[in-house]
Amino acid sequence: MPEFRSGVRILLLAIVLAGVALAMMLVDRRETASPDAEPSWWSGLLLDVAAPVQNAISTPFDLMRDAWIDYVALVGVREQNDALRAQIAVLEEESLQLREALLASGRLESIAEMRESYEMPMLPAELVGRDASPWFRSVLLDRGADRGVLSGMPVISERGLVGLVRATSRNAAKAMLILDRQSAIDGAVERSRTRGIVRGDGGAQLFFEFVARDHDIRVGDVILSSGLDGVYPKGLRVGQVAELPEAKPGLIGRAVLEPAVDFDRLEQVFVLQRRGTSMDLLYGSEEGDTDLAAMAPPAVEP
């Protein structure tokens, strides 16, 4: 029953609205036919009644129209934003590639100069791993015995000396960095030719130990490999004197060096494919080499 009453009310409202609309059309027609005639009082009443009704009816449609226009506009803005984001991503990728190309170009120039300085074959290699132990400083290279890499071969970068190959497998090699505590390099001051031993501390610094009584060393001096240890070729850049503490009573002085190579950013290296005389005596002149698997600790039997 309530639903029937609601339907009747809607029908009556529709009839009233239709009647008002029809009356408005007749009034407009009459006023159009005789524009000089005075409008009747009931036509004004119809206008007063029809205005709010028409406003109430048209308002939802106006809101829907405005919402649709705003929605279409937002869809266009969203599509434009997506296009701009895609364009920004492409530009960022191109910028990254450009920066990498610029870095690579500068690195290639340094490598070309380095190749001219050393008359020996050099094999490029990439770092694929680092030793996580706090006591040892070593890296894993992606070149091994199949490419002619042998234990005892020096490892360098375009900036200077990196380390020494200690073990190899067929497709990989483990290189000890000069920062390692076991590393020792016979070095010389480039300016004065004062000789000493460069040692690693297991951290980020090197130390240059020299005879204190007749040294000629200053802060800023460059330390090069002397080649007299039979391990590293002569003239490789090792580091620069950063601190020179006052010499204590004794025969040995010690200077703090800043390594020539930035080991935190090291990515590519070169293996000098020629061993020094000391390394040949240590490992022999055969082509065989130490396998990385042999350096692993033995398995514990249950």
C-alpha positions in Angstrom: 0.0 0.0 0.0 2.8 2.5 0.8 4.4 1.8 -2.5 1.1 2.5 -4.3 0.7 5.9 -2.6 4.3 6.8 -3.5 3.6 5.9 -7.1 0.4 8.1 -7.1 2.3 11.0 -5.6 5.0 10.8 -8.3 2.3 10.6 -11.0 0.5 13.6 -9.6 3.7 15.6 -9.4 4.5 14.7 -13.0 1.0 15.9 -14.1 1.4 19.2 -12.2 4.8 19.8 -13.7 3.5 19.0 -17.2 0.6 21.4 -16.6 2.8 24.2 -15.4 5.1 23.7 -18.4 2.0 23.7 -20.7 0.7 26.9 -19.1 4.1 28.5 -19.5 4.2 27.7 -23.1 0.7 29.2 -23.7 1.7 32.4 -21.8 4.9 32.7 -23.8 2.9 32.2 -27.1 0.4 34.8 -26.1 3.1 37.3 -25.1 4.9 36.6 -28.4 1.7 37.2 -30.4 1.0 40.5 -28.6 4.2 41.9 -27.2 2.6 45.2 -26.1 0.0 43.5 -24.0 0.3 43.7 -20.2 1.1 40.3 -18.6 -1.7 38.9 -16.5 -1.4 38.4 -12.8 -1.7 34.6 -13.1 1.2 34.5 -15.7 3.4 36.2 -13.1 2.2 33.7 -10.6 3.1 30.9 -12.9 6.6 32.3 -13.4 7.1 32.6 -9.6 6.0 29.0 -9.2 7.9 27.6 -12.2 11.2 29.3 -11.5 12.1 27.3 -8.4 10.7 24.1 -9.8 12.8 24.5 -13.0 15.8 25.4 -10.9 15.3 22.3 -8.8 15.0 20.1 -11.9 17.9 21.6 -13.8 20.3 21.7 -10.8 21.1 17.9 -10.8 21.6 17.9 -14.5 23.9 20.9 -14.2 25.9 19.1 -11.5 26.1 16.0 -13.5 27.2 17.9 -16.6 29.9 19.8 -14.6 31.1 16.6 -13.0 31.4 14.9 -16.4 33.3 17.9 -17.7 35.6 17.8 -14.7 36.0 14.0 -15.1 36.9 14.3 -18.7 39.4 17.1 -17.9 40.9 15.0 -15.1 41.3 12.0 -17.4 43.1 14.2 -19.8 45.4 15.6 -17.1 46.1 12.0 -15.8 47.0 10.9 -19.3 49.2 13.9 -19.7 50.9 13.2 -16.3 51.5 9.6 -17.3 53.1 10.7 -20.5 55.3 13.2 -18.7 56.3 10.6 -16.2 57.3 8.2 -19.0 59.2 11.0 -20.7 61.0 11.9 -17.4 62.0 8.2 -16.9 63.4 8.1 -20.4 65.4 11.4 -19.8 66.7 10.1 -16.5 67.8 6.8 -18.2 69.5 8.8 -20.9 71.2 11.1 -18.4 72.4 8.0 -16.4 73.8 6.5 -19.6 75.5 9.8 -20.5 77.1 10.0 -17.1 78.3 6.4 -17.4 79.6 7.2 -20.9 81.5 10.2 -19.6 83.0 8.2 -16.8 83.9 5.4 -19.2 85.5 7.8 -21.6 87.7 9.3 -18.9 88.6 5.8 -17.7 89.4 4.6 -21.2 91.8 7.6 -21.7 93.5 6.6 -18.5 93.6 3.0 -19.5 95.1 3.9 -22.9 97.9 5.9 -21.2 98.5 3.1 -18.8 98.8 0.5 -21.6 101.4 2.7 -23.2 103.4 2.8 -19.9 103.7 -1.0 -19.3 105.0 -3.2 -22.0 103.3 -6.4 -20.9 99.9 -8.0 -21.7 97.0 -6.9 -19.5 93.7 -8.8 -19.1 90.7 -6.8 -18.1 88.6 -8.2 -15.3 85.5 -7.3 -13.3 85.1 -7.5 -9.6 82.3 -10.0 -8.8 82.7 -10.3 -5.0 84.5 -9.0 -1.9 85.8 -10.8 1.2 83.5 -10.1 4.1 86.1 -11.0 6.7 87.4 -8.0 8.8 90.9 -9.7 8.9 91.5 -10.1 5.2 91.1 -7.8 2.3 90.5 -9.6 -1.0 88.3 -9.5 -4.1 87.0 -12.1 -6.5 87.6 -11.6 -10.2 85.6 -13.0 -13.2 88.7 -14.2 -15.0 90.6 -17.4 -14.2 93.1 -20.0 -15.4 91.2 -20.5 -18.7 92.1 -16.9 -19.6 95.7 -17.2 -18.5 95.4 -15.8 -15.0 97.9 -17.4 -12.6 98.7 -16.9 -8.9 101.4 -14.3 -8.4 100.2 -12.0 -11.2 99.8 -8.3 -10.1 96.4 -6.6 -10.4 96.2 -2.9 -11.2 93.7 -0.3 -12.2 94.1 2.9 -14.2 94.8 4.8 -10.9 97.5 2.5 -9.5 98.3 -0.8 -7.8 95.4 -3.0 -6.6 96.9 -6.2 -5.3 98.1 -9.7 -6.2 96.4 -12.9 -7.5 96.6 -15.5 -4.8 94.5 -18.4 -6.2 92.6 -19.2 -9.3 90.0 -21.6 -10.7 89.1 -22.1 -14.3 86.8 -19.1 -14.5 87.6 -17.0 -11.4 90.5 -15.6 -9.4 91.0 -14.4 -5.9 93.2 -11.3 -5.5 94.7 -10.0 -2.2 94.4 -6.2 -2.0 97.4 -4.2 -0.9 95.3 -3.1 2.1 95.6 -6.7 3.5 97.7 -7.1 6.6 99.8 -9.7 4.8 100.6 -7.4 1.9 104.1 -6.0 1.6 105.5 -3.9 -1.3 109.0 -2.6 -1.8 108.3 1.1 -2.5 110.2 4.3 -3.2 109.5 8.0 -2.9 109.1 9.3 -6.5 110.8 12.6 -5.6 113.7 11.6 -3.5 113.9 7.8 -4.3 113.9 7.0 -0.6 113.1 3.3 -0.2 110.8 1.6 2.2 108.2 -1.1 2.7 104.5 -0.4 2.1 102.2 -2.4 4.3 98.4 -2.7 4.7 96.6 -2.4 8.0 93.5 -4.3 7.0 91.5 -1.1 6.9 91.5 1.8 4.4 95.1 3.1 4.9 98.6 2.0 4.1 101.9 2.6 6.0 105.3 3.3 4.5 108.1 2.0 6.8 111.5 3.5 6.1 115.0 3.9 7.6 114.6 7.0 9.8 118.1 8.3 10.0 118.6 9.1 6.3 115.0 9.6 5.0 113.8 12.4 2.7 110.1 12.2 2.9 107.4 15.0 2.9 103.7 15.1 3.1 102.3 14.9 -0.4 105.1 12.7 -1.8 104.0 9.9 -4.2 105.1 6.4 -3.4 105.8 4.0 -6.3 106.6 0.4 -6.5 110.4 0.0 -6.8 110.3 -3.4 -8.5 113.1 -4.7 -6.3 110.8 -7.2 -4.5 110.4 -9.4 -7.6 106.6 -9.3 -7.2 105.4 -6.0 -8.7 106.8 -4.2 -11.7 108.6 -0.9 -11.2 106.8 2.4 -11.3 103.3 1.4 -10.2 101.6 4.1 -8.2 100.9 2.9 -4.7 99.8 6.0 -2.7 100.5 9.4 -1.4 102.0 10.5 2.0 99.1 11.9 4.1 100.7 12.1 7.5 104.3 12.0 8.6 104.5 11.7 12.4 107.6 12.9 14.2 110.2 10.2 14.1 110.6 8.3 17.4 113.9 7.1 18.6 114.8 4.1 16.6 115.8 3.0 13.2 112.4 2.7 11.5 110.1 5.6 10.7 106.5 5.3 9.6 104.4 7.4 7.3 100.7 7.1 6.7 99.7 6.8 3.0 96.4 7.4 1.3 96.0 4.7 -1.4 96.1 5.8 -5.0 93.1 3.5 -5.7 89.7 4.2 -4.3 88.9 0.6 -3.3 85.3 1.4 -2.3 84.5 2.3 -5.9 86.7 -0.2 -7.6 84.8 -2.1 -10.3 87.2 -3.0 -13.1 90.9 -4.0 -12.9 93.6 -5.4 -15.1 95.7 -8.5 -14.5 99.3 -8.1 -15.6 99.9 -11.4 -17.3 103.5 -11.7 -16.3 104.8 -12.8 -12.9 107.8 -11.4 -11.2 110.9 -13.5 -10.5 110.0 -14.1 -6.9 106.6 -15.3 -7.9 108.1 -17.6 -10.5 110.3 -19.1 -7.9 107.5 -19.5 -5.5 104.9 -21.0 -7.8 107.2 -22.5 -10.4 107.2 -21.8 -14.1 104.5 -24.4 -14.9 101.2 -23.4 -16.3 99.4 -25.2 -13.5 98.0 -23.1 -10.6 96.4 -23.3 -7.3 92.7 -24.1 -7.4 90.3 -22.0 -5.4 88.6 -25.1 -4.2 91.8 -26.3 -2.6 91.8 -23.2 -0.3 88.4 -24.1 1.1 88.5 -25.7 4.7 88.1 -29.5 4.7 84.7 -30.9 5.3 84.1 -32.2 8.8 83.1 -35.9 8.7 80.1 -36.9 10.8 
